[in-house]
Amino acid sequence: MKMKKFLYSLLFLFVISPVWAVVGLPADPPRIEARAWMLLDASSGQVLAARNEDQKLAPASLTKMMTAYVVFEAIKSGKLKSGQNLKVSERAASAAGARMFARVGQEIKLDDLLMALIVQSGNDAALVLAEGVAGSEEAFVGMMNAQAKKLGLDSTRFANATGHSQPDHYSSARDMTRLANWMIQSFPQQYKRYYAQREFTFNGVTQQNRNRLLWLDPQVDGVKTGYTSAAGYCLVASAERGKRRLIATVMGARSEVDRGMHAQKLLNYGFLETESLRYYRAGQAVARIPVYKGSSRELPIGFLKDFSLTTQKGVSSRIKAQVITEQPYIAPLKKGQVMGTLRLTLDGETLGHYPLVALNDVPVAGWFGRFWDGLRLLWK
């Protein structure tokens, strides 16, 4: 069958680029002194800057983001009730490291346990929650790893719910950044309630959140810190300015001050040097293509989700795009089926290719329509 490229040339207002090192984004991100780091524009899904982002490292208490995620899923499914109490086991009460100072046999509100897990980074709180959801930490860890697989965190494996260093307990800057993004998207109400809290008091003991950016930058509203001698100082920080959200992850910094300083540098770089704009809304037609032997003669193609692009400031007027399809298309066609590609270029250099999908179904036409279009195809 003869294939024909169907091109629409458009002038774009801005550019998308998958990583900072390619055309379209600033060439020089800030100097970050850490083992691995990454900056994500959550609004567009683009990685703006990164180094060693897929290296497997000890995540320390960044682990508790997944602990909280699994607990939120348990609440969503009805396995846990938001107002219920959980009993503290001897194992939980004797947990080493950061603690909420829970006592053996004490029954604690689920809300207080989550606050202690997230704000105080309580290892005892993590174990009480794990046992409350799955009966044991070991069973809960299985749920954590299943969730990691479901979310596509390919460089992650958990061996505990607290973040204690073990040889088979690891993650990456990319995976921790993506996990934070999943958390914010999947549980926005819980994120807003817990992650921006600066302190929490339990059993008469007030402890402050170790994320110092909550005091230094009013737009920062999370996410999680971590430290062990093996992991170094870690921080996943997120900030929202206007309608735009960035997530910065720093793993293996040399000090508590350094992790906060470097995360802030990444956030400032992203907000000040780049811009993110939505070009197409979900369901908006990017182009319309002819269809043969279908109940409709043409099909709108585009994106099923909002299509946002991030670019270095000042280059938007130089962006061009092509919609590329391979003709002919013959019914039946299904909504969501890939129908073409959006190719973006800046000054003639390719920035990326993005799949365009059918925005609705096209059923098969009646016998006469099929016959007539068969003749048209033979003529072509």
N, C-alpha and C positions, 0 to 999 in steps of 0.2 A: 504493500500500500504506500502510495506516495505521501511523504511527510513534508509538511510545510511549516516554517517558523512564522509565527504570528506576532509581530512586534508593535508595541506601543511605546513611544519615547515620551517621557514626562520630565519636567523640571521639578526637582525635589527641593524642599526647604531645609533639609538637614540630612545627616548621614548616620548610618549604623556601622559599628566596627566591633568585632568580637573581642579584641584585646588591645591593650594600649600601644603595643609595638607596631601596629599597622596604621596605614593612612586613615585619617579621619579623627583621631584623638591625639591629645598632646603627646609628644615624643618622650618627654622626660618627666616621669612621676617623681614624687619626693623620695629622698634617700631614707630608707627604712632599715634599721639595724635589728633584724630578727631572723630566725631560721626560715620562716615562711610567712607570707602575707598575701592578702587579696582585698580588692575593693570592688564591690558589686553595685551597679545601679539597679535597684529592685524594681524601679518603674518600667524599665525596658528589658531587664534581664541580662544586660551586658556586663561583662567583666571589663572594668576600666583600667585596672592595673593589677599586676600579680607577680610573685616570685616564689618559686618552689611550691606552688599551690597544690600540687598533687603528691608531695612528699609525705610519707606516712610518719606521723609524729605522735608522741604522747599528748592527749588533749587535756589532761588534768580535769578540773571541774567544769570545763566546757561540756563534758559528758552530761552534766545535769540538764542541758537543753533537751537531750533526748529523753532523759528520765521524766521531765515535765511533759514533753510531747506525748509520751505513752500514757501518762496519767490523764492528760486532757482528753485523749482518745477514749480512755476508760469511762470518763465522765460523760462524754458525748454518747457513748453506746449504752449508757445506763448501768454499767458494771459498778460504778461508784456513784453515790448521790452527793450533790454539792454540799448538803448540810450535815453529812454523817461524820461520826468520829471514828478514828482508827487507834487501835491499841498498840502501845510500845512494847516490843519484845526485848528480851535481855540482850540479844545480839545488836539490835538497833541502839539501845541505850548505851552500849559500850563501844560504839563506833569511834574510831580515832579521827583526829583532824578537826576541821571546822564543825561546830555543833550548835544545835538549838537548845541543848541541855534538857532533852526529854528524859523522863524518869521511867523506869521499868513499871509496866502495868498502867501507866497514865494513858487516858483516852484523850486524844487531841483532835480538834476540828480539822477537817480536810483543808479548809481555807488557810488555817494557821500553818499546816504542814507545807503547803505550797509556798506560802510567803517565806517560811524559813528555808526551804530548798532554794528558792530563787534569790532572795535578798541576802540571807546569811550564809548561803552555800552549805547548809547543814547536812553533814553525812548521815547523822542519825535520822533526819527528816527523810532523806533519800531512801533509807532502808525501811522505814515505817511505810512509806508510800509503795515501795516495791513489794513488800510483803502483803500490803492491803489489796493490791491489784492482782498479784499472781500467786500469793501464798509463800513465796520464797524469793530471795534475790536472784538465785540461779534461774528460776522460771521467768522472772521478769527480764533478765538479761536476754533470754531467748526472744522475748517480745521486742526488746530494743533492736536486736539484730534483724529481726523480721521487718521491722519498720524501716530500718536503714536500707535494707534491700528494696523495699517498696518505693522509697523515695529516691532510689538511684544513687545512694552514697557508696560508691564502689571502692573507695579507699578507707573504709571505716569498718572496724570490728570492735565490739564492746565485750569486756570480760567482767564488768561490775557496773553498778548503778551510781557510783560515787565519783569515779575518776581516779582512784588509786592506781599508781603505775603498775602495770603488769606487761610481760612481753607480748601477749596477744590482745592488748588493749591499745588501739591506735585510731587515728583519723588524720585528716588533712585540712589545710586552710580552705580549700575549695568546698569540702564536704561540710565543714562547720559553718561556712558562710551560707551555703544552700540550706542547711538545716534551720538556721536562724530565719531565712527568708520563708521557708515552709511554715515555721511557727507563726510568723507575723501574718501570713496570708490565711492560714487555716484556723487560727484561734485569735482573731484581732481583739476580742473583748478581754480574754484572759491575758493577752500580751499587755494591753493597756493597764489592766489592774495591777499586775505583779511586777513587771520588769522595770518600771520607772521609779519604784519605791526606793527612797534613799536609806531608810532604816526600818527595823522591825524589832518589836519588844515581845519577848516570851519568857515566862517564869521569872519576871522581874529583871531580865537582862536585855539591854538594848544594844543591838549590833548594827553597824552601818554597812551599806552596800559597798563592796570593794571596787565598783566601777566609778572611779573618781570623775569621769566625764559627766556624770549626772549632775555634778555641782558646777562644772566649768562651762558646759555648753547647754543652754536651755532647750535646744532642739534634740539633744540626745535622750532617748527614752529606753535604752537597753544596751546590751543584752546580758552578757555573762562574762565573768572573769574566771581564771584558773591559774593554779600554781602548784607544781611539785618540783623537786630538784631535777627530775628527769625531763620534765616538760619545759621548765623555765616559766617565765611570766607570759600569760596568754590573755587575750581580750577579744571578744566579738562585740563591736559597738555599732549601734544603728541610730541614725538621725533622720528626721523628716523636716524639710524646709519647703514650705508651700505644699505642693502636691507631690513632691519628689522625695523618695527615700533612698538612702545609701546605706550599705552595710560594709564595715571594715573589719577584717580579721587579722590579728597579729598573734603569731605563735612563736614561742621561744625568745622573747625579749629578755634583756639582761636584768631589768628591775621593774617594780610596779610603776614607777614614774615613767620609764621608757615605754612600757606598753600603752599607757594612756596618751603619751605625747605622740607616738607614732600613729596610733589609731586616729587621733585628732588631725594630724597632718594629712592622712589619707582622705578623711571626710572633707576637710577644707579644700584640698586639691580637687576632689570630685565636684563639689558645689561651685567653686570659683572658676575652674578652668573648662568645665564642660556644661552642656545643657541637654536636657531630655524633653522631647516633645512628642505628643501623640499625633500621628499623621492620619491613620485610618482607624475608625471605630469598628468594633466587632460587627460583622455582617455588612459593612459598607463595600460596595462594588469597586474594585480596583480597575477592572476591565470587564467587558462582555464578549464572550466567544461564541462562534456559531456551533450549533449542534445538529447532527443528522439523525433521522429516523426517531426523533423524539417528539413528545407532546408540545414542546417549546422549541422554537427555532434558535434561541440563544440562551446562554447561561452566564449569570454574574459570578465572577470569581474574586476572592479576596481572603480575608482572615477571619477565623471564628472568634479570636480574641483581639482586643485592642492592640494595634501595632504601633509601639513607641520606639523612637530612635534617639540615640545619644550621640552627640557630636562635640568636637572642639568648637568653642565659640568663634564665630566669624567666618565659617566656611560653608554655611548653608546654601548660599546662592550659587555655589559651584558644583552642586550635586545633581546628577542625572540618573534616570532609571529606565529600565526596559522591562516590559512584561513579555515573557517568552513562553509560548505554548507550542505543542507539537500537534498539528492538525492531520486528519480530521478527528473529531470526537463524536462517537456514535452512542446513542442511548441504548440501555438505561445508564444513567449516571446518578451517583449518590452524594448527598450532602457530606462534606468533609473529605471527599476524594481529591487527591492532589491532581491539579489540572495544569499547572504551569509554575513558573519561577519569576520572582521579582529580583532583577539584577541591579545592584547599586554601584555606581562608579563616582569617583572624585577625580577630576582632571584626567580622566581616561583610565585611571587605575581601578581595578575591581575591588570593591569593599566587601561584598558578600552576595550570596544567593539565598532567597527566602521563599519557601513553598507557598503557592497560592492554591486555595482549595475551592471546590464547588460550594456555593452558598445556599443551594437548595437542590432537591431531587429533580431529575428529568426522567419521567417514565417513558416507556416505548410508545410510539404513535400507533394509530390504527393502520390497517393493511395498505390503504391508499397512500398515507404519508410515508410509510416505509418503502413502498414501491417507487414513489416519486423521488425520494431522496436517494434510492439506489441508482436511479438513472442519473441524478446529479453527480453522484460519486464516480460513476463510470465516465461521465463527461470530463470530470476533473482529472 
